[in-house]
């Protein structure tokens, strides 16, 4: 692990690969530019294509602390930035009153000091760690929040600072490395995107998905791995409610290994589709004759190419 940021696109590509993340050159270019120019990297794409993993790999590769803000509907400042420890403040007030130190101005100054401040991810991200380096801030699934939270986030992304009325403005000495992800369940406001480098993380082609499986599931038989990749690639061309992501491809391969499979067969495909597809309508659409047809096409294609 090193604190040194990659010095080129090739170095960024190598850093990701050393972290077992199989990236293409376009993603490495976006990452390199974001790091070089100190801009947040906004990653958008379907669920399960590896967006979150980039933040984790960056943290591990650079030896930086990872601070993750998992977004959800109703996320507010108290959960994302800071809140006051009200119970401890009340105890401190009672102690001051009992000891006769009832000076209102002194008590107010004391209870709104940092020792009663509960720091949430966005505030934590403005602080350096023990090495003096800023952390990696992963704002995951921003599309799950609402527009008021996006508006607040603008201050953080614009100036890397947070205003706390009782204390003042807390500003980062060194900006954190920021990775923002979105599954595009709704559009993120342009004001957020303008402050970031944008990159669409797409499903990988067969060649790269095969490489991903070799890295993530190295014990899988080569024949099985090839069949899995081709089967998933065929599924993504079907009219499904939710196409399987790379995460599902990896999970399915691991499941097939646990079943001691070295070759796909219709029965195994039908019985394990729940690992690959997450909606019953999709499973019913594929199960049976459709799965058998896809499997025949996969095996015929592999045989023709060998």
C-alpha distance (Angstrom), angle and dihedral (degrees) to the residues before:
residue distance angle dihedral
X1 . . .
X2 3.78 . .
X3 3.80 137.8 .
X4 3.80 91.0 -142.8
X5 3.79 114.2 110.6
X6 3.82 115.6 -132.7
X7 3.80 112.1 -86.4
X8 3.80 96.7 -150.3
X9 3.79 144.0 11.9
X10 3.81 89.1 -96.4
X11 3.81 90.0 52.6
X12 3.82 90.5 50.4
X13 3.80 89.8 50.1
X14 3.80 90.5 49.3
X15 3.81 91.9 47.7
X16 3.79 91.4 54.8
X17 3.79 92.5 46.4
X18 3.81 91.0 49.6
X19 3.80 85.9 55.0
X20 3.82 89.7 53.9
X21 3.80 92.3 -106.6
X22 3.80 112.9 133.3
X23 3.81 105.3 -149.7
X24 3.77 133.4 170.1
X25 3.79 122.4 -126.0
X26 3.80 95.3 -102.1
X27 3.81 92.0 59.3
X28 3.81 90.9 45.8
X29 3.80 89.6 51.8
X30 3.82 92.2 52.3
X31 3.80 90.9 47.5
X32 3.80 93.3 47.8
X33 3.82 92.8 50.0
X34 3.81 92.7 46.8
X35 3.81 91.1 51.7
X36 3.79 94.6 42.0
X37 3.81 95.1 50.1
X38 3.80 96.6 35.6
X39 3.79 95.6 -118.6
X40 3.83 127.2 141.8
X41 3.81 114.5 -105.2
X42 3.81 113.0 -130.4
X43 3.81 111.3 -156.8
X44 3.78 118.0 -168.8
X45 3.79 128.4 179.4
X46 3.77 146.0 105.2
X47 3.79 119.6 -48.8
X48 3.79 114.6 -86.0
X49 3.81 99.8 26.5
X50 3.82 95.2 113.9
X51 3.82 105.6 -94.8
X52 3.80 97.3 132.8
X53 3.78 91.8 45.3
X54 3.82 90.7 64.9
X55 3.80 91.1 64.9
X56 3.80 91.2 48.9
X57 3.81 93.0 48.6
X58 3.81 91.1 48.8
X59 3.79 91.1 52.6
X60 3.80 93.3 49.3
X61 3.81 95.4 41.8
X62 3.80 95.4 48.4
X63 3.79 95.7 37.9
X64 3.80 90.6 -122.8
X65 3.79 127.2 144.5
X66 3.83 112.1 -101.2
X67 3.80 116.0 -135.5
X68 3.78 112.6 -173.1
X69 3.78 125.2 -165.4
X70 3.79 107.9 -166.8
X71 3.79 105.7 -157.5
X72 3.80 125.6 -142.8
X73 3.78 139.5 163.4
X74 3.80 110.6 -70.8
X75 3.82 95.3 21.7
X76 3.80 107.2 161.3
X77 3.80 140.6 -178.5
X78 3.81 93.1 -89.6
X79 3.80 91.3 58.9
X80 3.79 98.8 35.9
X81 3.81 105.5 34.6
X82 3.80 117.1 12.3
X83 3.77 147.2 -44.6
X84 3.78 135.7 -170.9
X85 3.80 121.8 -105.4
X86 3.79 93.9 -120.0
X87 3.81 96.6 -179.6
X88 3.81 92.4 53.6
X89 3.81 90.3 45.5
X90 3.81 90.6 54.2
X91 3.81 91.2 49.4
X92 3.81 90.0 50.9
X93 3.81 91.1 50.2
X94 3.82 92.0 50.0
X95 3.81 91.4 49.0
X96 3.81 91.4 49.5
X97 3.80 91.7 49.5
X98 3.81 92.9 46.5
X99 3.80 91.9 50.8
X100 3.78 92.2 49.4
X101 3.78 94.3 -110.9
X102 3.77 93.2 125.6
X103 3.80 98.6 147.0
X104 3.81 100.9 143.2
X105 3.80 95.4 -153.9
X106 3.81 93.3 49.6
X107 3.80 93.1 46.4
X108 3.81 92.1 49.0
X109 3.79 91.2 49.4
X110 3.79 91.3 49.1
X111 3.82 99.5 46.5
X112 3.79 91.6 50.3
X113 3.79 93.0 54.5
X114 3.80 125.9 113.3
X115 3.81 94.5 -96.4
X116 3.82 89.1 71.2
X117 3.81 94.4 43.4
X118 3.81 116.5 106.9
X119 3.79 106.5 -152.9
X120 3.79 116.7 -146.5
X121 3.85 125.4 -164.1
X122 3.82 99.9 -78.9
X123 3.81 92.7 50.2
X124 3.81 92.2 43.1
X125 3.81 89.1 53.4
X126 3.81 90.9 62.7
X127 3.81 91.0 62.7
X128 3.79 127.1 82.4
X129 3.79 119.9 -126.7
X130 3.81 125.9 -124.7
X131 3.81 90.3 -78.1
X132 3.79 91.5 58.3
X133 3.80 92.6 -114.8
X134 3.81 125.3 121.9
X135 3.81 118.2 -114.1
X136 3.79 132.6 -114.4
X137 3.80 108.4 -100.9
X138 3.80 113.6 -155.1
X139 3.82 112.8 -166.7
X140 3.78 99.2 -169.8
X141 3.82 125.3 -158.0
X142 3.81 96.9 -6.6
X143 3.81 89.3 176.7
X144 3.82 88.8 73.2
X145 3.82 91.8 67.8
X146 3.80 127.4 74.1
X147 3.81 132.0 -109.6
X148 3.86 97.2 -97.1
X149 3.80 89.6 61.2
X150 3.80 90.5 48.3
X151 3.81 88.7 54.5
X152 3.79 91.1 53.3
X153 3.79 91.0 47.1
X154 3.80 89.8 60.1
X155 3.83 91.1 73.2
X156 3.79 90.8 53.5
X157 3.80 94.5 47.5
X158 3.81 95.1 41.7
X159 3.80 100.2 49.5
X160 3.80 104.1 2.0
X161 3.75 90.7 -122.3
X162 3.80 139.1 117.0
X163 3.79 126.3 -151.4
X164 3.82 116.1 -139.6
X165 3.83 108.4 -172.8
X166 3.82 95.1 -148.2
X167 3.82 94.9 47.5
X168 3.78 109.0 20.7
X169 3.79 134.0 -122.2
X170 3.80 120.5 -18.6
X171 3.80 110.6 -157.7
X172 3.79 128.3 -175.0
X173 3.81 115.8 -115.5
X174 3.79 87.5 -151.3
X175 3.82 120.2 19.6
X176 3.81 115.3 -116.1
X177 3.78 121.7 -118.4
X178 3.81 102.6 -101.7
X179 3.79 126.3 -154.9
X180 3.82 116.7 -179.4
X181 3.80 121.8 -171.1
X182 3.79 132.0 -166.1
X183 3.80 132.4 -179.3
X184 3.81 88.2 -157.8
X185 3.79 96.0 -120.6
X186 3.81 82.6 145.0
X187 3.80 135.1 4.8
X188 3.80 117.8 -88.7
X189 3.80 115.4 -135.0
X190 3.80 116.4 -93.7
X191 3.81 91.0 -125.0
X192 3.81 89.3 67.5
X193 3.79 94.2 45.0
X194 3.82 92.8 49.1
X195 3.79 89.4 62.5
X196 3.80 92.7 53.4
X197 3.76 143.1 59.0
X198 3.80 105.4 -111.4
X199 3.79 126.4 -142.5
X200 3.79 130.8 171.4
X201 3.81 110.8 -142.1
X202 3.79 105.8 -150.6
X203 3.78 131.9 -171.6
X204 3.81 109.3 -81.2
X205 3.78 122.2 -111.0
X206 3.81 118.5 -112.7
X207 3.80 94.6 -92.4
X208 3.79 94.9 53.5
X209 3.81 93.9 40.6
X210 3.80 88.9 53.8
X211 3.80 89.0 51.6
X212 3.81 90.3 49.2
X213 3.80 91.4 53.4
X214 3.80 91.8 49.0
X215 3.80 88.4 55.1
X216 3.81 98.5 40.5
X217 3.83 99.2 36.1
X218 3.81 104.2 26.0
X219 3.81 93.8 162.7
X220 3.80 94.4 60.6
X221 3.82 115.2 111.7
X222 3.80 111.0 -104.7
X223 3.80 93.3 -125.9
X224 3.80 92.4 52.0
X225 3.80 92.3 46.1
X226 3.78 92.0 53.4
X227 3.81 92.2 48.1
X228 3.81 92.1 48.7
X229 3.80 92.8 50.8
X230 3.80 93.7 47.7
X231 3.82 91.9 46.0
X232 3.81 91.6 51.5
X233 3.80 91.6 45.7
X234 3.83 89.2 53.4
X235 3.82 90.7 48.6
X236 3.80 91.2 55.0
X237 3.79 88.7 60.5
X238 3.81 90.5 56.5
X239 3.79 124.5 90.9
X240 3.79 98.4 -102.8
X241 3.79 130.8 158.3
X242 3.82 90.2 -130.9
X243 3.77 122.0 13.4
X244 3.80 116.5 -144.8
X245 3.80 115.0 -98.5
X246 3.77 128.9 -146.1
X247 3.80 89.1 -92.9
X248 3.82 89.5 60.2
X249 3.80 91.3 47.6
X250 3.81 89.6 55.0
X251 3.82 92.4 45.1
X252 3.81 92.1 49.4
X253 3.79 92.2 49.9
X254 3.80 90.9 50.7
X255 3.81 90.1 48.1
X256 3.81 91.9 51.3
X257 3.81 90.3 51.0
X258 3.80 89.0 53.5
X259 3.81 87.4 53.6
X260 3.84 88.8 53.3
X261 3.80 92.0 -119.3
X262 3.78 121.8 160.1
X263 3.80 94.7 167.6
X264 3.82 131.9 35.3
X265 3.79 118.5 -116.8
X266 3.85 130.4 178.6
X267 3.81 95.1 -107.9
X268 3.79 93.3 52.2
X269 3.80 92.3 46.0
X270 3.82 92.4 50.9
X271 3.79 94.4 46.8
X272 3.81 95.2 47.6
X273 3.82 102.1 40.0
X274 3.81 89.4 107.1
X275 3.80 88.6 72.5
X276 3.79 91.0 55.0
X277 3.82 103.3 34.6
X278 3.79 122.8 44.4
X279 3.81 102.3 -166.2
X280 3.79 124.0 71.5
X281 3.81 92.4 -140.9
X282 3.81 89.3 57.7
X283 3.80 92.1 47.3
X284 3.81 91.8 50.5
X285 3.80 90.8 47.8
X286 3.82 93.2 52.9
X287 3.80 102.3 32.5
X288 3.79 118.3 100.0
X289 3.79 121.1 2.2
X290 3.82 94.6 10.9
X291 3.82 92.0 54.1
X292 3.80 91.1 46.0
X293 3.80 90.9 51.0
X294 3.81 92.6 49.4
X295 3.80 90.8 48.0
X296 3.82 91.2 50.9
X297 3.82 90.1 50.8
X298 3.81 91.0 48.2
X299 3.79 95.0 50.7
X300 3.81 92.8 43.1
X301 3.82 90.4 50.7
X302 3.80 93.0 48.6
X303 3.82 91.8 47.6
X304 3.80 91.6 49.3
X305 3.78 91.2 49.9
X306 3.80 96.2 48.7
